[in-house]
Structures are given as C-alpha cells and as structure tokens.
Amino acid sequence: MARSRRGLMSEELKTEIAKELGVHDIVQREGWGGVSSRNCGNIVRKAIERAEKNLSGK
C-alpha cells in the first residue's frame, strides 16, 4: 500500500520557521531536501511548540 504525501504543516508555516532558524537560504537554493535532518527536526519542534502554545490559549 502506498503512503500518502499529505503535508501536515502549511508551506507558509514551514517557511516562517525556517526564516526564524536561519535556514531559509538553504531552502531557497536547494529546496527542502537540502535542509539537514537536525534542522528539519528543529523546524518540527518549533511547530509543535507553537501548536501547544495556541492550544493553551497563550
């Protein structure tokens, strides 16, 4: 069975966080595939923090 490639984060959110973390230039030059695993993990961590913050109403 093939896996669906449905994105859970919007491109806008990923781009905004990439800018905050200083990796947006890599995304522009090489695409998302050029971003290191560590930086991708940092992007996910930051997105989770934002989601939790939004859920708590802060």
N, C-alpha and C positions, 0 to 999 in steps of 0.2 A: 504494500500500500504506500503510495507516495505521500510525502508530507507537504502540507500547505505552507507557503511562504508568506503568511499573513503577518504583517507588522503590527506590533502592539504599541509602539511609540510612533508618534507622528514625526515626519521629517523636520517639521518646524522645531519640535522639542529637542530632537537629536542635534540639530544644527545649533540651537541656542546653547545647549550644554557643552557641545564641542568648542564653541567660542569661549565659554567660561573657563574651560580646562586648557585652552591654548592649542587644541589640535585641529581647529577648523582649516588651517592652511594645508594640512595633510589631506583632509577630506577633499578640498578643492583641487589639489594637484593629482591625487591618486585614487580618490573615491573612498568609500567606507572600507574597502578591502585593504587599504594601506594603513589603517589605524591599528596599532598594536593591540594584542589581547588585553594587556594591562589597562590601556586607555579605554577600550570598549567596556571593560569591567567597571572602570571609574564612571563612565557615562551612565551605565545601568544603575550603579549605586546612587548616583546623584538623582536620577529619575525616580528611584524608589523613595529616597528622602523627600523629594518634592511631593510625591503622591501621599506619603504618610502625613506630611505637614498639612496638605489640603484636606485630608480626611479628618484630622484632629481640629480643623477649623481655625488654624493659626495663620 
